Amino acid sequence: MDVIHTALWVSDLEQTRTFYVDALGLTENWSFETDDGVENVYIGGENAEFQFKHDLAGGPEIDPGTMAHVAVGVESTDDVFDRLVEQVDPPVEMEPTTMDDIGCRVAFVEDPDGYVVELVEQL
């Protein structure tokens, strides 16, 4: 058994692409549009993807408070954090910090819809 993807509704697909692909550095893998006008874009890394759902007619109200955060493995928390701040200026939940007890360096930022993204670098 493995995690395949996490599906999230987004309000602006282009802002989401800019954040996750251009600034964060993930890859847009594939996409499709359903008959009811929902665009589905899969963005991810090697083992799992985010499925971003955007309803061209407006869709549901975005409520990022129902999810704690998504975690993304990165080579360098500091480099990715700096790139995100420079390119998209996201709200910062927590600047990069080392968590010696679990051997990671982490930071937390918000994406364009307010979902919290944890950047995790294994030390």
C-alpha positions in Angstrom: 0.0 0.0 0.0 1.2 3.5 -0.8 0.0 7.1 -0.8 -0.9 8.1 -4.3 -2.1 11.7 -4.1 -3.9 14.3 -1.9 -6.7 16.2 -3.6 -7.2 19.9 -2.8 -9.6 22.4 -4.2 -7.9 25.6 -5.4 -9.3 29.0 -6.3 -6.7 30.0 -8.9 -5.0 27.3 -10.8 -2.3 29.6 -12.3 -1.3 30.9 -8.9 -1.2 27.3 -7.6 1.1 26.3 -10.6 3.4 29.3 -9.9 3.7 28.3 -6.2 4.1 24.6 -6.5 5.9 24.3 -9.9 7.8 27.5 -10.5 8.7 28.5 -7.0 8.7 25.2 -5.0 10.2 23.2 -7.9 7.7 20.2 -8.2 6.7 18.8 -11.6 3.4 19.1 -13.3 2.8 15.4 -14.3 -0.6 15.4 -16.0 -4.0 16.9 -16.1 -7.6 16.5 -17.3 -10.9 18.2 -17.3 -14.1 16.5 -16.3 -17.4 16.8 -18.2 -18.8 19.1 -15.4 -16.0 21.6 -15.9 -13.6 20.7 -13.1 -9.9 21.0 -14.1 -7.6 18.4 -12.4 -3.9 19.0 -12.4 -1.5 16.5 -10.8 1.8 18.0 -9.4 4.3 16.0 -7.5 7.6 14.4 -7.0 8.8 10.7 -7.2 6.4 9.0 -4.8 3.2 11.0 -4.5 1.2 13.8 -6.1 -1.1 16.7 -5.2 -4.3 16.7 -7.3 -5.4 20.3 -7.5 -9.0 20.7 -8.5 -10.3 23.9 -10.0 -14.0 24.4 -10.9 -14.2 26.8 -13.8 -17.7 27.8 -12.7 -16.5 28.8 -9.2 -16.7 25.6 -7.2 -16.7 25.1 -3.4 -15.5 27.7 -1.0 -11.9 27.0 0.0 -11.4 26.2 3.7 -7.8 25.5 4.5 -8.6 25.3 8.2 -9.8 21.7 7.8 -6.3 20.4 7.1 -3.2 20.9 9.2 -0.6 20.9 6.4 1.0 19.0 3.6 4.7 18.1 3.8 7.1 18.3 0.9 10.6 16.7 1.0 13.3 19.1 -0.2 17.0 19.0 -0.7 17.6 22.3 1.2 14.9 23.9 3.3 16.7 27.2 3.3 17.1 27.4 -0.5 13.5 26.5 -1.2 12.2 28.8 1.5 14.3 31.7 0.2 13.1 31.0 -3.4 9.4 30.9 -2.3 9.8 34.2 -0.4 11.5 35.8 -3.4 9.2 34.5 -6.1 5.7 34.4 -4.5 6.1 36.0 -1.0 3.8 33.6 0.8 2.7 34.1 4.4 5.3 32.5 6.6 4.1 30.2 9.4 7.5 29.3 10.7 11.0 30.2 9.3 13.5 27.5 8.7 14.6 25.7 11.9 16.5 22.6 12.8 14.7 19.9 14.8 17.6 17.9 16.1 15.5 15.3 17.9 14.0 14.1 14.6 17.0 14.9 12.3 15.2 17.4 10.1 15.3 21.1 9.1 11.8 22.4 8.5 9.9 25.6 7.5 6.2 26.3 7.1 4.6 28.6 4.5 1.1 29.1 3.1 0.2 28.5 -0.5 -2.2 30.9 -2.5 -5.3 29.3 -1.0 -4.0 29.3 2.6 -3.0 25.7 2.8 0.1 25.3 5.0 3.0 23.6 3.3 5.8 22.1 5.4 9.2 22.0 3.8 11.2 19.0 5.2 14.9 18.4 4.7 16.3 15.2 6.1 19.6 15.9 7.9 
